[in-house]
C-alpha cells in the first residue's frame, strides 16, 4: 500500500472535479482529514513506552555489590 499526500485547491473547478473523482473511488482510496495526516505516528508499542516512562520516574533499587550475584 502506498501513501500519497495531495494538496488540492477545492475552490477551483478542476480541484472540485479531482476531489469528486477521488471520493468516487472509495473502494480503493482511503481519504484522511488534514488532522489525521499531521499527527505523528510512533513506531513504538504504546505499552512499552509507558513502562519505560514509569521506570524513568521511579526511585530505583540499591543493591550492594556483594549481593549482586546472590
PQR file with spaces between the fields and no chain letter, atoms N, CA, C, O and H, PARSE charges and radii, in Angstrom:
ATOM       1  N    UNK     1       0.850   -1.175    0.000 -0.4000 1.5000
ATOM       2  CA   UNK     1       0.000    0.000    0.000 -0.0000 2.0000
ATOM       3  C    UNK     1       0.892    1.234    0.000  0.5500 1.7000
ATOM       4  O    UNK     1       1.833    1.323    0.789 -0.5500 1.4000
ATOM       5  N    UNK     2       0.607    2.161   -0.861 -0.4000 1.5000
ATOM       6  CA   UNK     2       1.365    3.406   -0.958 -0.0000 2.0000
ATOM       7  C    UNK     2       0.541    4.539   -0.370  0.5500 1.7000
ATOM       8  O    UNK     2      -0.689    4.517   -0.405 -0.5500 1.4000
ATOM       9  H    UNK     2      -0.158    2.089   -1.501  0.4000 1.0000
ATOM      10  N    UNK     3       1.240    5.530    0.170 -0.4000 1.5000
ATOM      11  CA   UNK     3       0.577    6.695    0.741 -0.0000 2.0000
ATOM      12  C    UNK     3       1.021    7.925   -0.030  0.5500 1.7000
ATOM      13  O    UNK     3       2.216    8.147   -0.230 -0.5500 1.4000
ATOM      14  H    UNK     3       2.239    5.548    0.199  0.4000 1.0000
ATOM      15  N    UNK     4       0.069    8.709   -0.453 -0.4000 1.5000
ATOM      16  CA   UNK     4       0.340    9.949   -1.178 -0.0000 2.0000
ATOM      17  C    UNK     4      -0.359   11.091   -0.463  0.5500 1.7000
ATOM      18  O    UNK     4      -1.472   10.927    0.037 -0.5500 1.4000
ATOM      19  H    UNK     4      -0.902    8.529   -0.291  0.4000 1.0000
ATOM      20  N    UNK     5       0.278   12.228   -0.414 -0.4000 1.5000
ATOM      21  CA   UNK     5      -0.313   13.418    0.160 -0.0000 2.0000
ATOM      22  C    UNK     5      -0.536   14.421   -0.964  0.5500 1.7000
ATOM      23  O    UNK     5       0.404   14.790   -1.668 -0.5500 1.4000
ATOM      24  H    UNK     5       1.182   12.361   -0.821  0.4000 1.0000
ATOM      25  N    UNK     6      -1.771   14.860   -1.130 -0.4000 1.5000
ATOM      26  CA   UNK     6      -2.113   15.796   -2.178 -0.0000 2.0000
ATOM      27  C    UNK     6      -2.619   17.091   -1.568  0.5500 1.7000
ATOM      28  O    UNK     6      -3.364   17.079   -0.587 -0.5500 1.4000
ATOM      29  H    UNK     6      -2.534   14.560   -0.558  0.4000 1.0000
ATOM      30  N    UNK     7      -2.214   18.198   -2.150 -0.4000 1.5000
ATOM      31  CA   UNK     7      -2.774   19.491   -1.772 -0.0000 2.0000
ATOM      32  C    UNK     7      -3.633   19.953   -2.941  0.5500 1.7000
ATOM      33  O    UNK     7      -3.118   20.294   -4.006 -0.5500 1.4000
ATOM      34  H    UNK     7      -1.610   18.208   -2.946  0.4000 1.0000
ATOM      35  N    UNK     8      -4.933   19.963   -2.735 -0.4000 1.5000
ATOM      36  CA   UNK     8      -5.871   20.288   -3.806 -0.0000 2.0000
ATOM      37  C    UNK     8      -6.643   21.529   -3.414  0.5500 1.7000
ATOM      38  O    UNK     8      -7.206   21.604   -2.322 -0.5500 1.4000
ATOM      39  H    UNK     8      -5.352   19.686   -1.870  0.4000 1.0000
ATOM      40  N    UNK     9      -6.667   22.512   -4.317 -0.4000 1.5000
ATOM      41  CA   UNK     9      -7.462   23.717   -4.088 -0.0000 2.0000
ATOM      42  C    UNK     9      -8.907   23.380   -4.443  0.5500 1.7000
ATOM      43  O    UNK     9      -9.262   23.285   -5.618 -0.5500 1.4000
ATOM      44  H    UNK     9      -6.210   22.452   -5.204  0.4000 1.0000
ATOM      45  N    UNK    10      -9.734   23.201   -3.417 -0.4000 1.5000
ATOM      46  CA   UNK    10     -11.113   22.778   -3.661 -0.0000 2.0000
ATOM      47  C    UNK    10     -12.041   23.922   -4.069  0.5500 1.7000
ATOM      48  O    UNK    10     -13.255   23.736   -4.165 -0.5500 1.4000
ATOM      49  H    UNK    10      -9.446   23.279   -2.462  0.4000 1.0000
ATOM      50  N    UNK    11     -11.480   25.082   -4.304 -0.4000 1.5000
ATOM      51  CA   UNK    11     -12.297   26.208   -4.741 -0.0000 2.0000
ATOM      52  C    UNK    11     -12.313   26.345   -6.272  0.5500 1.7000
ATOM      53  O    UNK    11     -13.145   27.061   -6.828 -0.5500 1.4000
ATOM      54  H    UNK    11     -10.495   25.233   -4.226  0.4000 1.0000
ATOM      55  N    UNK    12     -11.393   25.657   -6.939 -0.4000 1.5000
ATOM      56  CA   UNK    12     -11.337   25.723   -8.406 -0.0000 2.0000
ATOM      57  C    UNK    12     -12.161   24.586   -8.993  0.5500 1.7000
ATOM      58  O    UNK    12     -12.361   23.565   -8.336 -0.5500 1.4000
ATOM      59  H    UNK    12     -10.716   25.076   -6.487  0.4000 1.0000
ATOM      60  N    UNK    13     -12.639   24.750  -10.221 -0.4000 1.5000
ATOM      61  CA   UNK    13     -13.424   23.677  -10.858 -0.0000 2.0000
ATOM      62  C    UNK    13     -12.617   22.387  -11.031  0.5500 1.7000
ATOM      63  O    UNK    13     -13.149   21.295  -10.825 -0.5500 1.4000
ATOM      64  H    UNK    13     -12.477   25.580  -10.755  0.4000 1.0000
ATOM      65  N    UNK    14     -11.343   22.502  -11.406 -0.4000 1.5000
ATOM      66  CA   UNK    14     -10.527   21.304  -11.576 -0.0000 2.0000
ATOM      67  C    UNK    14     -10.290   20.612  -10.236  0.5500 1.7000
ATOM      68  O    UNK    14     -10.285   19.383  -10.164 -0.5500 1.4000
ATOM      69  H    UNK    14     -10.911   23.388  -11.573  0.4000 1.0000
ATOM      70  N    UNK    15     -10.094   21.389   -9.182 -0.4000 1.5000
ATOM      71  CA   UNK    15      -9.910   20.818   -7.854 -0.0000 2.0000
ATOM      72  C    UNK    15     -11.157   20.096   -7.380  0.5500 1.7000
ATOM      73  O    UNK    15     -11.073   19.012   -6.802 -0.5500 1.4000
ATOM      74  H    UNK    15     -10.098   22.388   -9.240  0.4000 1.0000
ATOM      75  N    UNK    16     -12.325   20.701   -7.626 -0.4000 1.5000
ATOM      76  CA   UNK    16     -13.586   20.071   -7.244 -0.0000 2.0000
ATOM      77  C    UNK    16     -13.793   18.762   -7.986  0.5500 1.7000
ATOM      78  O    UNK    16     -14.223   17.774   -7.390 -0.5500 1.4000
ATOM      79  H    UNK    16     -12.393   21.581   -8.096  0.4000 1.0000
ATOM      80  N    UNK    17     -13.489   18.742   -9.296 -0.4000 1.5000
ATOM      81  CA   UNK    17     -13.679   17.518  -10.068 -0.0000 2.0000
ATOM      82  C    UNK    17     -12.697   16.438   -9.631  0.5500 1.7000
ATOM      83  O    UNK    17     -13.045   15.257   -9.618 -0.5500 1.4000
ATOM      84  H    UNK    17     -13.139   19.544   -9.779  0.4000 1.0000
ATOM      85  N    UNK    18     -11.464   16.829   -9.270 -0.4000 1.5000
ATOM      86  CA   UNK    18     -10.494   15.849   -8.796 -0.0000 2.0000
ATOM      87  C    UNK    18     -10.927   15.256   -7.458  0.5500 1.7000
ATOM      88  O    UNK    18     -10.798   14.051   -7.243 -0.5500 1.4000
ATOM      89  H    UNK    18     -11.181   17.788   -9.280  0.4000 1.0000
ATOM      90  N    UNK    19     -11.430   16.077   -6.578 -0.4000 1.5000
ATOM      91  CA   UNK    19     -11.913   15.582   -5.280 -0.0000 2.0000
ATOM      92  C    UNK    19     -13.100   14.646   -5.471  0.5500 1.7000
ATOM      93  O    UNK    19     -13.182   13.614   -4.804 -0.5500 1.4000
ATOM      94  H    UNK    19     -11.535   17.056   -6.752  0.4000 1.0000
ATOM      95  N    UNK    20     -14.022   14.989   -6.371 -0.4000 1.5000
ATOM      96  CA   UNK    20     -15.163   14.106   -6.608 -0.0000 2.0000
ATOM      97  C    UNK    20     -14.718   12.786   -7.240  0.5500 1.7000
ATOM      98  O    UNK    20     -15.302   11.741   -6.953 -0.5500 1.4000
ATOM      99  H    UNK    20     -13.955   15.827   -6.912  0.4000 1.0000
ATOM     100  N    UNK    21     -13.694   12.817   -8.095 -0.4000 1.5000
ATOM     101  CA   UNK    21     -13.158   11.585   -8.669 -0.0000 2.0000
ATOM     102  C    UNK    21     -12.557   10.705   -7.579  0.5500 1.7000
ATOM     103  O    UNK    21     -12.794    9.497   -7.554 -0.5500 1.4000
ATOM     104  H    UNK    21     -13.219   13.666   -8.328  0.4000 1.0000
ATOM     105  N    UNK    22     -11.794   11.294   -6.695 -0.4000 1.5000
ATOM     106  CA   UNK    22     -11.173   10.527   -5.607 -0.0000 2.0000
ATOM     107  C    UNK    22     -12.242    9.956   -4.672  0.5500 1.7000
ATOM     108  O    UNK    22     -12.139    8.809   -4.238 -0.5500 1.4000
ATOM     109  H    UNK    22     -11.601   12.275   -6.715  0.4000 1.0000
ATOM     110  N    UNK    23     -13.254   10.742   -4.367 -0.4000 1.5000
ATOM     111  CA   UNK    23     -14.328   10.252   -3.500 -0.0000 2.0000
ATOM     112  C    UNK    23     -15.118    9.131   -4.158  0.5500 1.7000
ATOM     113  O    UNK    23     -15.627    8.252   -3.463 -0.5500 1.4000
ATOM     114  H    UNK    23     -13.339   11.674   -4.720  0.4000 1.0000
ATOM     115  N    UNK    24     -15.233    9.141   -5.479 -0.4000 1.5000
ATOM     116  CA   UNK    24     -15.960    8.077   -6.171 -0.0000 2.0000
ATOM     117  C    UNK    24     -15.185    6.762   -6.167  0.5500 1.7000
ATOM     118  O    UNK    24     -15.763    5.703   -6.411 -0.5500 1.4000
ATOM     119  H    UNK    24     -14.820    9.855   -6.044  0.4000 1.0000
ATOM     120  N    UNK    25     -13.896    6.820   -5.896 -0.4000 1.5000
ATOM     121  CA   UNK    25     -13.061    5.624   -5.841 -0.0000 2.0000
ATOM     122  C    UNK    25     -12.914    5.136   -4.399  0.5500 1.7000
ATOM     123  O    UNK    25     -11.842    4.661   -4.025 -0.5500 1.4000
ATOM     124  H    UNK    25     -13.426    7.680   -5.698  0.4000 1.0000
ATOM     125  N    UNK    26     -13.947    5.241   -3.595 -0.4000 1.5000
ATOM     126  CA   UNK    26     -13.847    4.956   -2.162 -0.0000 2.0000
ATOM     127  C    UNK    26     -13.519    3.507   -1.837  0.5500 1.7000
ATOM     128  O    UNK    26     -13.138    3.228   -0.701 -0.5500 1.4000
ATOM     129  H    UNK    26     -14.818    5.628   -3.899  0.4000 1.0000
ATOM     130  N    UNK    27     -13.646    2.568   -2.771 -0.4000 1.5000
ATOM     131  CA   UNK    27     -13.263    1.191   -2.502 -0.0000 2.0000
ATOM     132  C    UNK    27     -11.753    1.015   -2.542  0.5500 1.7000
ATOM     133  O    UNK    27     -11.217    0.106   -1.907 -0.5500 1.4000
ATOM     134  H    UNK    27     -13.956    2.795   -3.694  0.4000 1.0000
ATOM     135  N    UNK    28     -11.066    1.872   -3.278 -0.4000 1.5000
ATOM     136  CA   UNK    28      -9.629    1.748   -3.477 -0.0000 2.0000
ATOM     137  C    UNK    28      -8.855    2.776   -2.661  0.5500 1.7000
ATOM     138  O    UNK    28      -7.714    2.523   -2.272 -0.5500 1.4000
ATOM     139  H    UNK    28     -11.501    2.610   -3.794  0.4000 1.0000
ATOM     140  N    UNK    29      -9.457    3.925   -2.398 -0.4000 1.5000
ATOM     141  CA   UNK    29      -8.769    5.054   -1.782 -0.0000 2.0000
ATOM     142  C    UNK    29      -9.324    5.297   -0.388  0.5500 1.7000
ATOM     143  O    UNK    29     -10.535    5.245   -0.177 -0.5500 1.4000
ATOM     144  H    UNK    29     -10.383    4.130   -2.713  0.4000 1.0000
ATOM     145  N    UNK    30      -8.438    5.560    0.559 -0.4000 1.5000
ATOM     146  CA   UNK    30      -8.837    5.960    1.905 -0.0000 2.0000
ATOM     147  C    UNK    30      -8.531    7.437    2.047  0.5500 1.7000
ATOM     148  O    UNK    30      -7.390    7.862    1.867 -0.5500 1.4000
ATOM     149  H    UNK    30      -7.454    5.602    0.387  0.4000 1.0000
ATOM     150  N    UNK    31      -9.542    8.214    2.368 -0.4000 1.5000
ATOM     151  CA   UNK    31      -9.377    9.657    2.486 -0.0000 2.0000
ATOM     152  C    UNK    31      -9.227   10.009    3.961  0.5500 1.7000
ATOM     153  O    UNK    31     -10.084    9.684    4.783 -0.5500 1.4000
ATOM     154  H    UNK    31     -10.469    7.869    2.515  0.4000 1.0000
ATOM     155  N    UNK    32      -8.123   10.677    4.281 -0.4000 1.5000
ATOM     156  CA   UNK    32      -7.865   11.122    5.642 -0.0000 2.0000
ATOM     157  C    UNK    32      -8.051   12.622    5.717  0.5500 1.7000
ATOM     158  O    UNK    32      -7.776   13.342    4.757 -0.5500 1.4000
ATOM     159  H    UNK    32      -7.426   10.940    3.613  0.4000 1.0000
ATOM     160  N    UNK    33      -8.514   13.083    6.846 -0.4000 1.5000
ATOM     161  CA   UNK    33      -8.646   14.517    7.024 -0.0000 2.0000
ATOM     162  C    UNK    33      -7.272   15.117    7.277  0.5500 1.7000
ATOM     163  O    UNK    33      -6.305   14.388    7.496 -0.5500 1.4000
ATOM     164  H    UNK    33      -8.738   12.498    7.626  0.4000 1.0000
ATOM     165  N    UNK    34      -7.181   16.416    7.247 -0.4000 1.5000
ATOM     166  CA   UNK    34      -5.910   17.094    7.469 -0.0000 2.0000
ATOM     167  C    UNK    34      -5.366   16.806    8.861  0.5500 1.7000
ATOM     168  O    UNK    34      -4.151   16.730    9.042 -0.5500 1.4000
ATOM     169  H    UNK    34      -7.967   17.008    7.068  0.4000 1.0000
ATOM     170  N    UNK    35      -6.242   16.644    9.847 -0.4000 1.5000
ATOM     171  CA   UNK    35      -5.816   16.357   11.216 -0.0000 2.0000
ATOM     172  C    UNK    35      -5.179   14.977   11.322  0.5500 1.7000
ATOM     173  O    UNK    35      -4.235   14.786   12.088 -0.5500 1.4000
ATOM     174  H    UNK    35      -7.230   16.705    9.700  0.4000 1.0000
ATOM     175  N    UNK    36      -5.696   14.008   10.550 -0.4000 1.5000
ATOM     176  CA   UNK    36      -5.144   12.651   10.597 -0.0000 2.0000
ATOM     177  C    UNK    36      -3.745   12.600   10.019  0.5500 1.7000
ATOM     178  O    UNK    36      -2.902   11.841   10.497 -0.5500 1.4000
ATOM     179  H    UNK    36      -6.463   14.164    9.927  0.4000 1.0000
ATOM     180  N    UNK    37      -3.489   13.395    8.999 -0.4000 1.5000
ATOM     181  CA   UNK    37      -2.200   13.364    8.319 -0.0000 2.0000
ATOM     182  C    UNK    37      -1.116   14.013    9.161  0.5500 1.7000
ATOM     183  O    UNK    37       0.029   13.562    9.130 -0.5500 1.4000
ATOM     184  H    UNK    37      -4.174   14.012    8.611  0.4000 1.0000
ATOM     185  N    UNK    38      -1.435   15.044    9.904 -0.4000 1.5000
ATOM     186  CA   UNK    38      -0.438   15.798   10.649 -0.0000 2.0000
ATOM     187  C    UNK    38      -0.024   15.153   11.963  0.5500 1.7000
ATOM     188  O    UNK    38       0.975   15.560   12.557 -0.5500 1.4000
ATOM     189  H    UNK    38      -2.365   15.411    9.929  0.4000 1.0000
ATOM     190  N    UNK    39      -0.765   14.159   12.427 -0.4000 1.5000
ATOM     191  CA   UNK    39      -0.425   13.522   13.692 -0.0000 2.0000
ATOM     192  C    UNK    39       0.740   12.566   13.487  0.5500 1.7000
ATOM     193  O    UNK    39       0.673   11.691   12.624 -0.5500 1.4000
ATOM     194  H    UNK    39      -1.576   13.828   11.944  0.4000 1.0000
ATOM     195  N    UNK    40       1.802   12.718   14.261 -0.4000 1.5000
ATOM     196  CA   UNK    40       2.925   11.789   14.110 -0.0000 2.0000
ATOM     197  C    UNK    40       2.551   10.402   14.624  0.5500 1.7000
ATOM     198  O    UNK    40       1.855   10.271   15.631 -0.5500 1.4000
ATOM     199  H    UNK    40       1.857   13.429   14.962  0.4000 1.0000
ATOM     200  N    UNK    41       3.006    9.399   13.942 -0.4000 1.5000
ATOM     201  CA   UNK    41       2.732    8.027   14.327 -0.0000 2.0000
ATOM     202  C    UNK    41       3.998    7.464   14.951  0.5500 1.7000
ATOM     203  O    UNK    41       5.063    7.471   14.333 -0.5500 1.4000
ATOM     204  H    UNK    41       3.571    9.506   13.124  0.4000 1.0000
ATOM     205  N    UNK    42       3.878    6.984   16.160 -0.4000 1.5000
ATOM     206  CA   UNK    42       5.029    6.438   16.871 -0.0000 2.0000
ATOM     207  C    UNK    42       5.285    5.010   16.399  0.5500 1.7000
ATOM     208  O    UNK    42       4.346    4.221   16.294 -0.5500 1.4000
ATOM     209  H    UNK    42       3.014    6.978   16.662  0.4000 1.0000
ATOM     210  N    UNK    43       6.539    4.664   16.114 -0.4000 1.5000
ATOM     211  CA   UNK    43       6.837    3.291   15.710 -0.0000 2.0000
ATOM     212  C    UNK    43       6.915    2.331   16.895  0.5500 1.7000
ATOM     213  O    UNK    43       7.134    1.135   16.706 -0.5500 1.4000
ATOM     214  H    UNK    43       7.302    5.305   16.199  0.4000 1.0000
ATOM     215  N    UNK    44       6.742    2.837   18.106 -0.4000 1.5000
ATOM     216  CA   UNK    44       6.888    2.026   19.301 -0.0000 2.0000
ATOM     217  C    UNK    44       5.537    1.591   19.851  0.5500 1.7000
ATOM     218  O    UNK    44       4.528    2.275   19.681 -0.5500 1.4000
ATOM     219  H    UNK    44       6.564    3.809   18.260  0.4000 1.0000
ATOM     220  N    UNK    45       5.540    0.447   20.510 -0.4000 1.5000
ATOM     221  CA   UNK    45       4.355   -0.069   21.171 -0.0000 2.0000
ATOM     222  C    UNK    45       4.046    0.838   22.361  0.5500 1.7000
ATOM     223  O    UNK    45       4.928    1.128   23.170 -0.5500 1.4000
ATOM     224  H    UNK    45       6.360   -0.109   20.648  0.4000 1.0000
ATOM     225  N    UNK    46       2.804    1.282   22.467 -0.4000 1.5000
ATOM     226  CA   UNK    46       2.420    2.248   23.500 -0.0000 2.0000
ATOM     227  C    UNK    46       2.614    1.674   24.904  0.5500 1.7000
ATOM     228  O    UNK    46       3.009    2.410   25.808 -0.5500 1.4000
ATOM     229  H    UNK    46       2.087    1.047   21.810  0.4000 1.0000
ATOM     230  N    UNK    47       2.348    0.383   25.112 -0.4000 1.5000
ATOM     231  CA   UNK    47       2.548   -0.226   26.423 -0.0000 2.0000
ATOM     232  C    UNK    47       4.023   -0.190   26.817  0.5500 1.7000
ATOM     233  O    UNK    47       4.352    0.076   27.973 -0.5500 1.4000
ATOM     234  H    UNK    47       2.027   -0.215   24.377  0.4000 1.0000
ATOM     235  N    UNK    48       4.903   -0.454   25.864 -0.4000 1.5000
ATOM     236  CA   UNK    48       6.337   -0.433   26.120 -0.0000 2.0000
ATOM     237  C    UNK    48       6.792    0.975   26.501  0.5500 1.7000
ATOM     238  O    UNK    48       7.589    1.140   27.424 -0.5500 1.4000
ATOM     239  H    UNK    48       4.636   -0.670   24.925  0.4000 1.0000
ATOM     240  N    UNK    49       6.296    1.976   25.804 -0.4000 1.5000
ATOM     241  CA   UNK    49       6.656    3.363   26.097 -0.0000 2.0000
ATOM     242  C    UNK    49       6.212    3.740   27.501  0.5500 1.7000
ATOM     243  O    UNK    49       6.950    4.406   28.227 -0.5500 1.4000
ATOM     244  H    UNK    49       5.648    1.841   25.054  0.4000 1.0000
ATOM     245  N    UNK    50       5.016    3.322   27.889 -0.4000 1.5000
ATOM     246  CA   UNK    50       4.522    3.624   29.238 -0.0000 2.0000
ATOM     247  C    UNK    50       5.389    2.960   30.308  0.5500 1.7000
ATOM     248  O    UNK    50       5.642    3.558   31.354 -0.5500 1.4000
ATOM     249  H    UNK    50       4.417    2.781   27.299  0.4000 1.0000
ATOM     250  N    UNK    51       5.848    1.725   30.057 -0.4000 1.5000
ATOM     251  CA   UNK    51       6.718    1.041   31.018 -0.0000 2.0000
ATOM     252  C    UNK    51       8.051    1.769   31.167  0.5500 1.7000
ATOM     253  O    UNK    51       8.558    1.917   32.279 -0.5500 1.4000
ATOM     254  H    UNK    51       5.642    1.239   29.208  0.4000 1.0000
ATOM     255  N    UNK    52       8.614    2.221   30.062 -0.4000 1.5000
ATOM     256  CA   UNK    52       9.885    2.942   30.108 -0.0000 2.0000
ATOM     257  C    UNK    52       9.720    4.255   30.867  0.5500 1.7000
ATOM     258  O    UNK    52      10.563    4.601   31.694 -0.5500 1.4000
ATOM     259  H    UNK    52       8.202    2.101   29.159  0.4000 1.0000
ATOM     260  N    UNK    53       8.640    4.988   30.592 -0.4000 1.5000
ATOM     261  CA   UNK    53       8.412    6.255   31.280 -0.0000 2.0000
ATOM     262  C    UNK    53       8.195    6.033   32.771  0.5500 1.7000
ATOM     263  O    UNK    53       8.670    6.820   33.589 -0.5500 1.4000
ATOM     264  H    UNK    53       7.956    4.706   29.920  0.4000 1.0000
ATOM     265  N    UNK    54       7.487    4.978   33.128 -0.4000 1.5000
ATOM     266  CA   UNK    54       7.265    4.653   34.544 -0.0000 2.0000
ATOM     267  C    UNK    54       8.596    4.319   35.208  0.5500 1.7000
ATOM     268  O    UNK    54       8.848    4.727   36.341 -0.5500 1.4000
ATOM     269  H    UNK    54       7.101    4.338   32.463  0.4000 1.0000
ATOM     270  N    UNK    55       9.440    3.582   34.509 -0.4000 1.5000
ATOM     271  CA   UNK    55      10.751    3.216   35.049 -0.0000 2.0000
ATOM     272  C    UNK    55      11.629    4.447   35.258  0.5500 1.7000
ATOM     273  O    UNK    55      12.340    4.536   36.259 -0.5500 1.4000
ATOM     274  H    UNK    55       9.236    3.250   33.588  0.4000 1.0000
ATOM     275  N    UNK    56      11.586    5.377   34.342 -0.4000 1.5000
ATOM     276  CA   UNK    56      12.386    6.601   34.472 -0.0000 2.0000
ATOM     277  C    UNK    56      11.945    7.440   35.664  0.5500 1.7000
ATOM     278  O    UNK    56      12.763    8.131   36.270 -0.5500 1.4000
ATOM     279  H    UNK    56      11.008    5.304   33.529  0.4000 1.0000
ATOM     280  N    UNK    57      10.676    7.387   36.003 -0.4000 1.5000
ATOM     281  CA   UNK    57      10.149    8.183   37.117 -0.0000 2.0000
ATOM     282  C    UNK    57      10.325    7.502   38.465  0.5500 1.7000
ATOM     283  O    UNK    57      10.105    8.128   39.502 -0.5500 1.4000
ATOM     284  H    UNK    57      10.011    6.826   35.511  0.4000 1.0000
ATOM     285  N    UNK    58      10.720    6.227   38.473 -0.4000 1.5000
ATOM     286  CA   UNK    58      10.836    5.506   39.739 -0.0000 2.0000
ATOM     287  C    UNK    58      12.156    5.830   40.432  0.5500 1.7000
ATOM     288  O    UNK    58      13.098    6.322   39.810 -0.5500 1.4000
ATOM     289  H    UNK    58      10.899    5.719   37.631  0.4000 1.0000
ATOM     290  N    UNK    59      12.206    5.547   41.722 -0.4000 1.5000
ATOM     291  CA   UNK    59      13.386    5.801   42.534 -0.0000 2.0000
ATOM     292  C    UNK    59      14.484    4.790   42.239  0.5500 1.7000
ATOM     293  O    UNK    59      15.666    5.126   42.311 -0.5500 1.4000
ATOM     294  H    UNK    59      11.441    5.148   42.227  0.4000 1.0000
ATOM     295  N    UNK    60      14.120    3.582   41.914 -0.4000 1.5000
ATOM     296  CA   UNK    60      15.107    2.540   41.679 -0.0000 2.0000
ATOM     297  C    UNK    60      15.374    1.751   42.949  0.5500 1.7000
ATOM     298  O    UNK    60      14.796    2.031   44.000 -0.5500 1.4000
ATOM     299  H    UNK    60      13.160    3.310   41.855  0.4000 1.0000
ATOM     300  N    UNK    61      16.248    0.768   42.847 -0.4000 1.5000
ATOM     301  CA   UNK    61      16.566   -0.082   43.977 -0.0000 2.0000
ATOM     302  C    UNK    61      18.081   -0.137   44.105  0.5500 1.7000
ATOM     303  O    UNK    61      18.784   -0.328   43.113 -0.5500 1.4000
ATOM     304  H    UNK    61      16.718    0.540   41.993  0.4000 1.0000
ATOM     305  N    UNK    62      18.585    0.030   45.323 -0.4000 1.5000
ATOM     306  CA   UNK    62      20.029   -0.013   45.579 -0.0000 2.0000
ATOM     307  C    UNK    62      20.390   -1.411   46.046  0.5500 1.7000
ATOM     308  O    UNK    62      19.800   -1.930   46.994 -0.5500 1.4000
ATOM     309  H    UNK    62      18.014    0.185   46.129  0.4000 1.0000
ATOM     310  N    UNK    63      21.360   -2.016   45.377 -0.4000 1.5000
ATOM     311  CA   UNK    63      21.832   -3.360   45.737 -0.0000 2.0000
ATOM     312  C    UNK    63      23.327   -3.277   46.021  0.5500 1.7000
ATOM     313  O    UNK    63      24.081   -2.686   45.248 -0.5500 1.4000
ATOM     314  H    UNK    63      21.839   -1.594   44.607  0.4000 1.0000
ATOM     315  N    UNK    64      23.752   -3.876   47.139 -0.4000 1.5000
ATOM     316  CA   UNK    64      25.184   -3.911   47.451 -0.0000 2.0000
ATOM     317  C    UNK    64      25.894   -4.788   46.415  0.5500 1.7000
ATOM     318  O    UNK    64      25.339   -5.780   45.943 -0.5500 1.4000
ATOM     319  H    UNK    64      23.139   -4.356   47.767  0.4000 1.0000
ATOM     320  N    UNK    65      27.116   -4.411   46.073 -0.4000 1.5000
ATOM     321  CA   UNK    65      27.850   -5.175   45.076 -0.0000 2.0000
ATOM     322  C    UNK    65      28.149   -6.587   45.553  0.5500 1.7000
ATOM     323  O    UNK    65      28.282   -7.494   44.732 -0.5500 1.4000
ATOM     324  H    UNK    65      27.567   -3.605   46.457  0.4000 1.0000
ATOM     325  N    UNK    66      28.259   -6.793   46.859 -0.4000 1.5000
ATOM     326  CA   UNK    66      28.496   -8.141   47.385 -0.0000 2.0000
ATOM     327  C    UNK    66      27.279   -9.042   47.137  0.5500 1.7000
ATOM     328  O    UNK    66      27.425  -10.248   46.934 -0.5500 1.4000
ATOM     329  H    UNK    66      28.152   -6.056   47.526  0.4000 1.0000
ATOM     330  N    UNK    67      26.096   -8.456   47.154 -0.4000 1.5000
ATOM     331  CA   UNK    67      24.871   -9.224   46.986 -0.0000 2.0000
ATOM     332  C    UNK    67      24.407   -9.269   45.534  0.5500 1.7000
ATOM     333  O    UNK    67      23.330   -9.794   45.253 -0.5500 1.4000
ATOM     334  H    UNK    67      25.978   -7.477   47.319  0.4000 1.0000
ATOM     335  N    UNK    68      25.181   -8.740   44.624 -0.4000 1.5000
ATOM     336  CA   UNK    68      24.752   -8.613   43.237 -0.0000 2.0000
ATOM     337  C    UNK    68      24.473   -9.953   42.579  0.5500 1.7000
ATOM     338  O    UNK    68      23.513  -10.064   41.817 -0.5500 1.4000
ATOM     339  H    UNK    68      26.056   -8.314   44.853  0.4000 1.0000
ATOM     340  N    UNK    69      25.291  -10.989   42.848 -0.4000 1.5000
ATOM     341  CA   UNK    69      25.141  -12.264   42.186 -0.0000 2.0000
ATOM     342  C    UNK    69      24.478  -13.322   43.063  0.5500 1.7000
ATOM     343  O    UNK    69      24.549  -14.511   42.752 -0.5500 1.4000
ATOM     344  H    UNK    69      26.071  -10.899   43.467  0.4000 1.0000
ATOM     345  N    UNK    70      23.842  -12.911   44.142 -0.4000 1.5000
ATOM     346  CA   UNK    70      23.158  -13.854   45.028 -0.0000 2.0000
ATOM     347  C    UNK    70      21.742  -14.091   44.593  0.5500 1.7000
ATOM     348  O    UNK    70      21.021  -14.860   45.229 -0.5500 1.4000
ATOM     349  H    UNK    70      23.785  -11.946   44.395  0.4000 1.0000
